[in-house]
Amino acid sequence: MTSAMTFTPTHVLISRTKETPVQLVAGPRGYWLYTEAEAQQGKSPAFEVRPKLGFYCRGQQVVGFHLQPLATQTKSQPQSAAMSQ
């Protein structure tokens, strides 16, 4: 990726210790997971998810990660907080 893209998070990448908003972009072997910093700086994504194979970070398979759709995150907010905006 050579130029900065507009970051629109679609999912949350969840590890044992951290939740990171990410944008899924179709790649040659699965989906790339762009963080906001990677998207703004025009960097290649560190994480990739491959169907039936799992998560990869810089080409190495990693465990302990899963994706959750962003819509699921926003539904858990109290209704009064959503209305106050």
Sequence and secondary structure as in RCSB ss.txt:
>XXXX:A:sequence
MTSAMTFTPTHVLISRTKETPVQLVAGPRGYWLYTEAEAQQGKSPAFEVRPKLGFYCRGQQVVGFHLQPLATQTK
SQPQSAAMSQ
>XXXX:A:secstr
  S       EEEE SS EEEEEEEE SSSEEEE HHHHHHT   SEEEETTTEEEETTEEE S EEEEHHHHHH
TS HHHHHT 
